[in-house]
Amino acid sequence: MLTALVLFCSLAVTPDLRDCDRDNAMTVIQMPVQSANPATCFLHGQAYIAAISIGEEMGDNERIKIVCTRKETVDASLPRVTVK
């Protein structure tokens, strides 16, 4: 299964948007919805961006990038939080 990551990137950090990834993005949002194919995954990411007003608040030096990746890969790279 695939999940969409919405990356908020600064062109000051990564002038070429292709170089923006989870490690150098200003903010990363993982979509809770999972998809079986890349097209649906990408559409979920686009729908999220369309539903919020973030585009109106972005500066001229900021861009949004949607990346679809396997949920297992994302889960493995996130730190585990334990609640006591």
C-alpha positions as CSV (number, residue, x, y, z in Angstrom):
1,M,0.0,0.0,0.0
2,L,1.1,3.5,-0.7
3,T,0.8,6.7,1.3
4,A,1.2,10.3,0.2
5,L,3.7,12.6,1.8
6,V,3.1,16.3,1.4
7,L,6.4,18.1,1.5
8,F,6.6,21.8,2.1
9,C,9.9,22.9,0.5
10,S,12.0,26.1,0.6
11,L,13.6,27.0,-2.7
12,A,16.3,28.7,-0.6
13,V,17.3,25.2,0.7
14,T,16.6,23.2,-2.4
15,P,16.5,25.5,-5.5
16,D,15.7,22.4,-7.7
17,L,12.4,21.0,-6.4
18,R,13.5,17.5,-7.4
19,D,16.1,17.7,-4.6
20,C,13.4,18.3,-1.9
21,D,12.8,15.2,0.2
22,R,11.7,14.3,3.7
23,D,15.0,15.2,5.2
24,N,15.3,18.7,4.0
25,A,11.6,19.8,3.7
26,M,10.4,22.5,6.1
27,T,7.3,20.4,7.0
28,V,6.2,16.9,6.1
29,I,2.6,15.7,6.4
30,Q,1.8,12.0,6.0
31,M,-1.7,11.3,4.7
32,P,-3.7,8.8,6.8
33,V,-5.3,7.3,3.6
34,Q,-3.6,4.4,1.9
35,S,-3.8,3.7,-1.8
36,A,-3.2,0.7,-4.0
37,N,-1.8,2.6,-7.0
38,P,0.3,5.7,-7.5
39,A,-2.4,7.7,-9.3
40,T,-4.8,7.4,-6.5
41,C,-2.1,8.1,-3.9
42,F,-1.2,11.3,-5.7
43,L,-4.8,12.4,-6.0
44,H,-5.3,12.0,-2.2
45,G,-2.3,14.3,-1.7
46,Q,-3.7,16.9,-4.2
47,A,-7.2,16.7,-2.6
48,Y,-5.6,17.5,0.8
49,I,-3.8,20.5,-0.5
50,A,-7.0,21.7,-2.2
51,A,-9.0,21.4,1.0
52,I,-6.7,23.6,3.1
53,S,-5.7,27.2,2.6
54,I,-2.0,26.7,2.7
55,G,-1.5,27.9,-0.8
56,E,-2.7,31.4,0.2
57,E,-0.2,31.5,3.0
58,M,2.9,30.3,1.2
59,G,5.7,32.7,0.3
60,D,7.2,33.2,-3.1
61,N,10.1,31.0,-2.0
62,E,8.1,28.0,-1.0
63,R,6.7,25.1,-3.0
64,I,4.7,21.9,-2.3
65,K,5.8,18.5,-3.5
66,I,3.7,15.3,-3.2
67,V,5.6,12.0,-2.9
68,C,3.9,8.6,-2.8
69,T,5.8,5.9,-1.1
70,R,5.2,2.5,0.5
71,K,3.6,2.9,3.9
72,E,6.0,0.3,5.4
73,T,9.0,2.5,4.4
74,V,7.6,5.5,6.0
75,D,6.6,3.6,9.2
76,A,10.1,2.1,9.4
77,S,11.8,5.6,9.1
78,L,9.7,7.3,11.8
79,P,10.8,7.2,15.4
80,R,8.6,5.1,17.7
81,V,6.8,7.1,20.4
82,T,5.9,5.2,23.6
83,V,3.3,6.6,25.9
84,K,3.7,5.8,29.6
